[in-house]
Structures are given as structure tokens and as C-alpha cells.
Amino acid sequence: MSGAESGRRERARRAGPLAWLVLAALLSQVLAVSLGSVAVPVDALWSVLSGGGEPLHQTLVLELRLPRSLAAFGTGALLALAGALMQVLLRNPLADPYVLGLSGGASVAALLAMLAGLGATLVAGSAFVGALASTLTVFGLAHGTGSWTPTRMLLTGVVMAAGWGALISFLLAVSPVEQLPGMLYWLMGDLAYAGTPWPVLVVAVLSLAVVTPLGRTLNVLARGGMQAAALGVAVRRMEWMLYLVASLLTAVAVTTAGSVGFVGLMVPHMLRLKLGTDQRIILPASLLAGGTLLTLADTLARTMMAPQQLPVGVITALLGVPSFLYLLYRSR
């Protein structure tokens, strides 16, 4: 078989699963904007997207549901992509975007902003600053006066996460009763106040454009730092980049929707069981599958007890725990 024929077959092998995931992502968006306390038929949806339709349908689709569904897709995409990168960085298939305490730092900063009576924009900005501060703290403590190892960074992140959890419990204990519901919803993950979806979508596309060309290098890095260095990979520089990119993705996701669990852990792990370990497939597939999963979970959170809405983090946990246990059982 010639090299050109082998290359074509390899590209076709990678394109097949991605095409199905793109289709699933589009269908999830259609379901998200169609379903709710007031259903929007497909023909009415097409009329709205074409520039017409009834005023009620225009308001529901363009002002309420579509921005929220796109924000859900972008947030899920960021979390799944960050999870895939963290699992390569730490050489641990059970690592997730929150393993280094980023969510805890963002949560403490966001809760402090809520207690101060700041608006939604400043709460989101505080969460972003808190996540980055936690990132720098963990990296500084793990690095110390020498080089860091994945095990050292993982242990530092776990300890930092425990410390942030204690501060969160303290803030909830001393907070006024009337502010507790909003704080708890934020901690559980909520897209009701996500705002514009464009920041998460732009960050997701740019990050994928940066890391996907490095897929072959990441395949080598996932086998171990010594082997990667022997094959010519700049291991330390690559680990720095993965850490910074994953931290940025997680910070933007937490800023948009609060702490949404299981997406970054379950999606990359599930895809590896189904598609193998080639990062050239896993990274774009994680972005698409994570976005689709969170879009469907948010749709379920809006419609399951309509007009009451559940935090999307509750849905991802209810779906994630049994699904992940089943995947672990299948992979024995």
C-alpha cells in the first residue's frame, strides 16, 4: 500500500466518527431550541432562523433558548477538551478539569462577589480571577524550587481543592438566608444566567486550533515524559502549554456556568474506550461530544420539571455516575 493511500485511509478513519458527532451536535441544538414549556415546531423554528416567524417564537428562539443552548455547547466543549488535556498532562485517565482546584478558587471568588452584592458580570469576572489565582497557586506550590512532576502537581491540586472546599462551606454557613439559593445554584452549575455564548465558543475554537495539530506529539507524551524526550519532544515546554491551556478552558467554563461536574471526566474517557487513544481524534471528538452532552443535559434540566428549572450540574451528575460506572465495568 502506498503512503498516499495509507494517508487517505487514516484521514477517512478519523473523519467518520467526527462527522457523526457533528450531526449529533446539530441535532442537540435543534432539540434545545424546540423543547420547553412552550414547544416550537420544526417548521416554525426554520421560519425564525430564516428571518420570519411569529414574535413569540422569535423571542423564545433568538433571545432565550438559542443563546443558552450555544453557551451550554461551548461550556461542555471547553470542559471536555480541558479534561482530555489534563489526562494527557497528568498521565491519569481519571483526571478532570477540576482536579487542580480551579473550580474551588473560582467558587470562593464568585461567592464573595455575591455576598458583596455585585452584579452578574462582576460575579463572572471574579470567578475567572479566582480560577486563575488558584492555577498560579497550585503551579507555584507544586513547582517549588525545582521541577514539578505530574504526581506532585496532582497531590498539590487535591490539597488545594480541599482547602477551597472548607472556605466554601464557611461562606455558605455565614451567608444570609436569602442569598443561599443563588449561591447553591451557582455551585451546582447553572446556565440560566450564562449571558452571551460567544466567549466560550471563540475560546473553544481557538484552543482546538492550537492543540489539534499537536496530536501526534501528545500521543508520544501520553506514553511518558522520558520516552517523549528520547523521541525529541520538548517535554517541559509542552507540559507548560497543556497546563495553561487546560486552566484557561476551565476558567472560562466555570465563569460561564459555575461548577458542572463529570463532563470533563466522563467524555474523554468514554471516547477513548470507543475510538482508541489517538489524540488527533480524541481532542476534536471531546469538544463535540462534551458540547452535545451538556446541551442535552441543560435541555433536560429546563424541561423535566417545567416551568421549574434544575441546575444542569445535577443532571450531569445523575447521568454521569451510572454511565461512568458502567464504562468502568465494561473496560475491566
Secondary structure by P-SEA (a helix, b strand, c coil): ccaaaaaaaaaaaaaaaaaaaaaaaaaaaaaaaacccccccaaaaaaaaaccccaaaaaacccccaaaaaaaaaaaaaaaaaaaaaaaaaccccccccccaaaaaaaaaaaaaaaacccaaaaaaaaaaaaaaaaaaaaaaaaccccccaaaaaaaaaaaaaaaaaaaaaaaaaccccaaaaaaaaaaccccccccaaaaaaaaaaaaaacccaaaaaaaaaacaaaaaaaccaaaaaaaaaaaaaaaaaaaaaacccccccccccaaaaaaaccccccaaaaaaaaaaaaaaaaaaaaaaacccccccccaaaaaaaacaaaaaaaaaaac
